[in-house]
């Protein structure tokens, strides 16, 4: 009984860790900074700081094999980003 519980716990732990590693594909802070330096915020016209009403979005989603580079980034309104997120979650 105890061996079964330990095996189940280890299996659960391994699955949890593998899914969290897969789900959290790290995004490059440097790529985002380079994007901002060459594509100023549409609402403020500045290369740094917050950009009210806009988010930086990947043209080809990371989940669909898109690169995490400035070439694959764009400014999107928050409303447009929410709409795009809906179809991205369905799969590529």
C-alpha positions in Angstrom: 0.0 0.0 0.0 2.7 2.4 1.0 4.8 1.6 -2.1 1.7 2.3 -4.3 1.2 5.7 -2.7 4.9 6.6 -3.1 4.9 5.5 -6.8 1.7 7.5 -7.4 3.2 10.6 -5.8 6.4 10.3 -7.8 4.4 9.9 -11.0 2.2 12.9 -10.1 5.3 15.0 -9.4 7.0 14.0 -12.6 3.9 14.8 -14.7 3.3 18.1 -12.9 6.9 19.2 -13.5 7.0 18.2 -17.1 3.7 20.1 -17.9 4.9 23.2 -16.1 8.2 23.2 -18.0 6.4 22.8 -21.3 3.8 25.4 -20.5 6.3 28.0 -19.4 8.4 28.6 -22.4 10.5 31.5 -21.3 10.2 34.7 -23.2 13.2 36.8 -24.0 13.3 40.1 -22.2 16.1 41.1 -24.5 14.0 40.5 -27.6 11.2 42.5 -26.2 13.5 45.4 -25.4 15.0 45.3 -28.9 11.4 45.4 -30.3 10.6 48.4 -28.2 13.7 50.2 -29.3 12.8 49.9 -32.9 9.0 50.0 -32.7 7.9 52.9 -30.4 4.7 52.6 -28.4 1.7 53.7 -30.5 0.1 55.6 -27.7 3.1 57.4 -26.2 5.6 57.4 -29.0 8.3 56.3 -26.6 10.8 53.4 -26.8 10.6 52.6 -23.1 8.1 52.4 -20.3 4.5 51.3 -20.3 2.3 51.5 -23.4 -1.3 52.2 -22.2 -3.9 50.3 -24.2 -1.3 48.1 -26.1 0.6 44.9 -25.6 3.5 43.3 -27.5 2.2 40.2 -29.2 3.9 37.5 -31.3 2.7 37.4 -34.8 3.2 33.7 -35.0 2.4 32.4 -31.5 5.2 30.7 -29.6 2.9 27.7 -29.1 2.7 27.4 -32.8 6.4 27.4 -33.3 6.9 31.2 -33.7 10.2 32.7 -32.8 10.7 34.8 -29.7 12.5 37.6 -31.6 11.7 41.2 -32.6 10.9 40.1 -36.1 8.0 38.1 -34.8 6.5 40.8 -32.6 3.9 43.5 -33.1 2.0 46.1 -31.1 -1.6 45.1 -30.6 -4.4 46.8 -28.8 -5.5 44.9 -25.7 -8.9 44.2 -27.3 -7.2 42.7 -30.4 -4.9 40.6 -28.3 -7.9 39.1 -26.3 -9.6 38.2 -29.6 -6.4 36.6 -31.0 -5.8 34.7 -27.7 -9.1 33.0 -28.1 -8.3 31.3 -31.4 -4.7 30.6 -30.3 -5.9 28.6 -27.4 -7.8 26.3 -29.8 -4.5 25.2 -31.4 -2.5 26.1 -34.4 
